[in-house]
Amino acid sequence: MSISLSPFTKEQLLPQEEKLEVARHKSELFIGIPNETCYQERRICLTPDAVNSLVNNGHRVMIEAGAGENSSYSDKEYSDAGAEVTQDTRKVFGCPMLLKVGTPTLAEIEMMHNQTILISSIQLKTKDKAYFEALSKKKITALAFEYIKDQDGSYPAVRCSSEIAGTASILIAAELMITNEFGKGLLFGNITGVAPTEVVILGAGTVGEFAAKTALGLGATVKVFDNSITKLRRLQNNLNQRIFTSTIQSKAVLKALRRCDVAIGAIRGKERCPVVVSETMVEHMKHGAVIVDVSIDTGGCFETSEVTTHEKPTFIKNNVLHYCVPNIPSRYSKTASLSISNILSPFIMKIAEDGGIESALRCDSGLKNGVYMYHGILTNKAIGDWFDLPNNDINLIVF
């Protein structure tokens, strides 16, 4: 009887094949940035610094002349950063990858080449069926800022816009309260011996949180209303101080509105945001009080709200000054552009490092979540249901 002294079998001692990682081949991108044609849109997707970083990594960026002017970036700054500046709009739309803040028009989609990659916002409420049919016809792969997820599962583009809108709502209210045709001549703050300004915020999401932070920073008294106890608790924790919070009950809201100098609407809904302040409640507010309805993007949470523009932003109703401009971040175009650029640049770099959009979508589920059109196939069920369009699950196409 023979006894083997080796701990290995004969098969284990034979040379084995080695499994090596398949190297990813870096892709070179050619990015086009056209002028924004959407109404009141003043932002741009990439700052000159971001363009410089992309160019230094071997990518090409073509920008339409004047595209950065509304964000205080000159053509020379982009040219110095390494971008190709052109007057030819059609040439820019011919680039394999397009970056836009607003969605392209049907005429602009017509200028795109087949299989173009489009990264922009989607602004679903302003779209119609023809937009998605035009993208499908051109076999476009389209990603929406609003749908791209970060590593922690949050939506960075939505959060940044909400941060800007929340902070801006208080600064706008402070500006409207100065002495003018209708302003009360109040300073937004807490001056010794003078009662502080009272602010009511409807909604405890990101907009409400940053509005509360800004108002408290200026010395105002703040009351926040929301029907989510979880959101109210999170807001209290993020503010690091105790403030008045309450669920939305008509009697409590009316009592707060009667006393306040400023009311901020920051409620979001899945489709149209709920109206929580009736016209009768607005009638009980102080003469010269200010309403800033940030929720106007989704219909407004004050019954008296009507959409206004950056050129003519306010109107008076029931002796209350209303500010109801959609897309508030566009008012602060440079800050908003920096914010968008900081979010998009790493994703664009990742697309290049992974070897193109196909590989990047396989490697990054957050980026994949941003896709609503893949080579002309609609991959977002909500959009498909909304516009009665056929759609497929992206996870069944890209895996």
C-alpha positions in Angstrom: 0.0 0.0 0.0 1.6 3.3 -1.1 1.1 6.5 0.8 1.3 9.9 -1.0 3.4 12.4 0.9 2.3 15.4 -1.3 -0.7 17.5 -0.1 -1.6 18.2 -3.8 -3.1 16.0 -6.4 -1.4 15.3 -9.7 -3.8 17.6 -11.5 -3.1 20.5 -9.0 0.6 20.2 -9.7 0.2 20.6 -13.5 0.5 24.2 -14.9 -2.7 26.1 -14.6 -4.1 28.8 -16.9 -3.9 32.4 -15.4 -6.9 34.6 -15.5 -5.9 38.2 -16.2 -8.1 41.3 -16.0 -9.1 42.6 -19.4 -7.7 46.1 -19.5 -10.1 48.9 -20.3 -9.2 51.1 -23.3 -9.5 54.8 -22.6 -11.8 56.6 -25.0 -11.2 60.0 -26.5 -14.3 62.2 -26.4 -15.4 65.0 -28.8 -17.8 67.2 -26.8 -20.0 69.9 -28.3 -21.5 72.7 -26.1 -24.1 74.8 -28.1 -25.7 78.1 -27.1 -28.7 77.7 -24.8 -32.0 78.5 -26.5 -34.4 77.5 -23.8 -36.4 80.5 -22.4 -34.7 82.1 -19.4 -31.8 79.6 -19.4 -28.5 81.3 -18.7 -26.4 78.5 -17.4 -23.7 76.5 -19.2 -22.6 72.8 -18.6 -18.8 73.2 -18.3 -16.7 76.0 -17.0 -13.3 76.9 -18.6 -11.5 75.1 -15.8 -13.5 71.9 -16.5 -12.8 72.3 -20.2 -9.1 72.7 -19.6 -9.1 69.5 -17.5 -10.8 67.5 -20.3 -8.5 68.9 -23.0 -5.4 68.0 -20.9 -6.7 64.5 -20.7 -6.8 64.2 -24.5 -10.4 65.1 -25.3 -11.8 67.7 -27.7 -14.3 70.3 -26.7 -16.1 72.5 -29.3 -18.2 75.4 -28.0 -20.5 77.8 -29.8 -19.4 81.4 -29.7 -21.2 83.3 -26.9 -22.4 80.2 -25.1 -20.8 81.2 -21.8 -21.6 84.9 -21.8 -24.7 84.7 -19.6 -22.6 82.9 -17.0 -19.8 85.5 -17.2 -17.4 83.3 -19.2 -15.9 84.8 -22.3 -15.1 83.0 -25.6 -11.4 83.9 -24.9 -11.5 82.0 -21.5 -12.7 78.9 -23.3 -10.3 79.3 -26.1 -7.4 79.7 -23.6 -8.6 76.6 -21.9 -8.2 74.6 -25.1 -11.7 74.6 -26.5 -12.5 75.1 -30.2 -14.8 78.2 -30.4 -17.0 78.3 -33.5 -19.9 80.4 -34.9 -21.2 77.4 -36.8 -24.2 76.0 -34.7 -24.6 73.0 -37.0 -20.9 72.1 -36.5 -21.4 72.0 -32.7 -24.5 69.9 -33.0 -22.5 67.5 -35.2 -20.3 66.5 -32.3 -20.6 62.8 -31.1 -21.4 64.0 -27.5 -23.5 67.1 -26.7 -23.8 68.9 -23.3 -26.8 71.2 -22.8 -28.5 72.6 -19.7 -31.9 72.9 -21.4 -33.3 70.2 -23.7 -32.7 70.6 -27.4 -35.6 71.8 -29.7 -36.9 69.6 -32.5 -34.9 71.8 -35.0 -31.7 71.2 -32.9 -32.3 67.4 -32.8 -32.6 67.5 -36.6 -29.0 68.9 -36.7 -27.6 66.1 -34.6 -26.0 63.1 -36.2 -27.3 59.6 -35.7 -26.1 57.8 -32.5 -25.2 61.1 -30.7 -24.9 61.0 -26.9 -26.9 63.8 -25.4 -26.5 64.9 -21.7 -28.9 67.6 -20.6 -31.8 68.2 -18.2 -35.1 66.8 -19.3 -37.7 69.2 -17.8 -40.4 66.6 -18.3 -43.3 69.0 -17.7 -42.3 71.1 -20.8 -41.9 68.1 -23.1 -44.3 66.4 -25.6 -44.4 63.1 -27.4 -42.7 64.5 -30.5 -39.5 65.2 -28.6 -39.0 61.6 -27.7 -40.0 60.4 -31.1 -37.4 62.7 -32.7 -34.7 61.4 -30.4 -35.7 57.8 -31.2 -35.6 58.5 -35.0 -32.0 59.7 -34.6 -31.0 56.7 -32.4 -29.9 59.1 -29.7 -28.6 57.9 -26.3 -29.9 60.6 -23.9 -29.1 61.1 -20.2 -30.9 63.5 -17.9 -29.1 65.4 -15.1 -32.1 64.9 -12.8 -31.9 61.1 -13.0 -28.2 60.6 -12.5 -27.5 59.1 -9.1 -24.4 59.6 -6.9 -22.7 56.8 -4.9 -24.9 57.3 -1.9 -28.1 57.0 -4.0 -28.9 60.7 -4.0 -29.5 62.9 -7.1 -26.6 65.4 -7.1 -28.0 67.7 -9.8 -31.4 68.0 -8.2 -29.9 68.6 -4.8 -27.5 71.4 -6.0 -30.3 73.2 -7.8 -32.5 72.9 -4.7 -29.7 74.3 -2.5 -29.3 77.3 -4.8 -33.1 77.8 -5.0 -33.5 77.6 -1.2 -30.7 80.1 -0.4 -31.8 82.4 -3.2 -35.5 82.5 -2.1 -34.4 84.2 1.2 -32.0 86.6 -0.6 -34.8 87.5 -3.1 -37.3 88.1 -0.3 -34.8 90.3 1.5 -34.4 92.4 -1.6 -38.1 92.7 -2.1 -38.7 94.0 1.4 -36.5 97.1 1.0 -38.3 100.5 0.6 -39.6 100.8 -2.9 -43.0 101.1 -4.6 -44.5 98.3 -2.4 -41.7 97.2 0.0 -42.1 97.6 3.7 -38.6 98.9 4.3 -37.6 96.0 6.5 -34.1 94.8 7.0 -33.9 91.0 6.9 -32.3 90.3 10.2 -32.2 90.6 14.0 -31.2 94.1 15.0 -30.8 94.9 18.7 -34.1 96.3 20.1 -36.0 95.4 16.9 -38.3 92.4 16.5 -36.7 89.9 14.1 -38.2 89.2 10.7 -40.6 86.2 10.7 -40.4 83.6 8.0 -42.7 80.7 7.2 -41.4 77.9 5.1 -43.7 75.3 3.6 -41.7 72.1 2.9 -38.8 70.6 4.8 -36.9 69.2 1.8 -33.5 70.5 0.5 -35.1 73.8 -0.6 -36.7 74.3 2.7 -33.6 73.4 4.6 -31.3 75.8 2.8 -34.0 78.6 3.0 -34.1 78.0 6.8 -30.3 78.0 7.1 -30.1 81.3 5.2 -32.9 82.9 7.1 -31.5 81.9 10.5 -28.1 83.1 9.4 -29.6 86.5 8.8 -31.2 86.5 12.3 -34.8 85.8 11.3 -37.4 83.7 13.2 -38.3 80.6 11.2 -41.3 78.3 11.2 -41.2 75.2 9.0 -44.3 73.1 8.0 -44.2 69.7 6.4 -46.4 66.6 6.5 -43.3 64.3 6.8 -42.1 64.0 10.4 -38.9 62.3 9.1 -38.1 65.4 7.0 -38.8 67.7 9.9 -36.6 65.7 12.2 -33.8 65.6 9.6 -34.1 69.4 9.1 -33.8 70.0 12.9 -30.7 67.8 13.0 -29.1 69.5 10.0 -29.7 73.0 11.4 -28.1 72.1 14.7 -30.7 74.1 16.6 -34.3 73.8 17.6 -36.8 75.8 15.5 -40.6 75.7 15.3 -41.8 72.8 13.2 -45.3 71.5 12.5 -47.3 69.3 10.2 -49.4 71.1 7.7 -52.7 71.9 9.4 -54.8 74.8 8.0 -55.3 76.4 11.4 -51.6 76.4 12.4 -50.5 77.5 8.9 -53.0 80.4 8.9 -51.9 81.6 12.3 -48.2 81.6 11.2 -49.0 83.3 7.9 -50.9 86.1 9.7 -47.8 87.0 11.7 -45.0 86.4 9.1 -43.2 88.9 6.8 -42.1 86.3 4.3 -43.6 83.0 3.2 -41.6 80.5 1.1 -43.3 77.8 -0.9 -40.9 74.7 -1.1 -43.3 71.8 -1.4 -42.7 69.1 -4.1 -45.2 66.6 -5.5 -44.9 63.6 -7.8 -46.8 65.5 -10.5 -48.4 68.8 -9.5 -47.4 70.0 -6.1 -50.4 70.3 -3.7 -51.9 73.8 -3.0 -51.7 74.2 0.8 -52.4 77.9 1.1 -55.8 79.1 -0.2 -56.5 82.6 -1.5 -58.5 83.3 1.7 -55.4 82.5 3.8 -53.3 84.9 1.7 -55.9 87.6 2.3 -55.2 87.3 6.0 -51.4 88.0 5.5 -49.9 91.4 6.4 -50.1 94.2 4.0 -46.8 94.2 2.1 -45.8 90.7 3.1 -43.7 88.7 0.5 -44.4 85.3 -1.0 -41.6 83.5 -2.9 -43.2 80.3 -4.4 -40.2 78.1 -5.4 -42.8 75.3 -6.1 -44.0 77.2 -9.1 -41.9 74.8 -11.2 -44.5 72.2 -10.5 -47.6 74.4 -10.2 -47.1 76.4 -7.0 -48.3 75.7 -3.4 -50.1 79.1 -3.0 -53.5 79.4 -4.7 -52.6 83.0 -5.7 -49.4 82.0 -7.5 -49.0 82.8 -11.2 -45.9 82.1 -13.3 -43.7 85.2 -13.8 -40.4 85.8 -15.6 -36.9 87.0 -14.6 -37.6 90.2 -16.5 -40.9 90.9 -14.7 -40.6 88.7 -11.6 -43.3 90.0 -9.2 -47.0 90.9 -9.0 -49.3 92.1 -6.2 -52.4 90.2 -5.2 -54.4 90.7 -2.0 -51.8 93.3 -0.9 -49.1 90.7 -0.9 -46.1 90.8 -3.1 -45.6 87.5 -5.1 -42.4 86.2 -6.7 -43.1 83.2 -8.8 -40.3 82.7 -11.3 -39.5 79.1 -12.4 -35.9 78.1 -12.6 -34.5 80.4 -9.9 -31.0 78.9 -10.2 -30.7 80.5 -13.6 -30.8 83.9 -11.9 -27.4 83.0 -10.3 -26.1 81.6 -13.6 -22.4 81.5 -12.7 -22.8 79.7 -9.3 -25.3 77.3 -11.0 -22.9 76.7 -13.9 -20.1 75.9 -11.5 -22.3 73.5 -9.6 -23.4 71.7 -12.8 -19.8 71.6 -14.1 -18.6 70.0 -10.8 -21.2 67.3 -11.1 -20.8 66.5 -14.8 -17.0 66.6 -15.1 -16.3 63.5 -13.0 -19.0 61.5 -14.9 -17.6 62.6 -18.3 -14.1 61.6 -17.2 -15.5 58.3 -16.0 -17.1 57.7 -19.4 -13.8 58.3 -21.1 -11.8 56.2 -18.6 -14.2 53.2 -19.0 -13.8 53.3 -22.7 -17.0 55.0 -23.8 -20.7 55.3 -22.8 -21.4 51.5 -23.3 -18.7 50.4 -20.8 -19.4 53.2 -18.4 -23.1 52.3 -18.1 -22.1 48.7 -17.3 -19.7 49.9 -14.6 -21.8 52.7 -13.0 -25.4 52.0 -12.0 -25.8 55.7 -11.0 -24.9 56.8 -14.5 -27.1 54.1 -16.0 -30.1 55.5 -14.0 -29.7 58.8 -15.9 -30.4 57.1 -19.2 -33.9 57.7 -20.6 -33.1 56.9 -24.3 -30.6 54.3 -25.4 -29.8 54.1 -29.1 -33.3 55.4 -29.8 -35.0 53.0 -27.4 -37.0 54.6 -24.6 -35.8 53.1 -21.3 -37.7 55.2 -18.7 -41.1 53.6 -17.7 -42.5 56.8 -16.2 -41.9 58.7 -19.5 -43.4 55.8 -21.4 -46.5 55.7 -19.3 -46.8 59.6 -19.4 -46.7 59.9 -23.1 -48.0 56.4 -24.0 -44.7 55.3 -25.7 -43.3 51.8 -25.8 -40.3 51.4 -23.4 -37.8 48.8 -22.3 -35.9 48.3 -19.0 -32.3 49.6 -19.4 -31.1 46.7 -17.2 -32.4 44.2 -19.9 -30.4 46.0 -22.6 -27.2 46.9 -20.7 -25.8 44.4 -18.3 
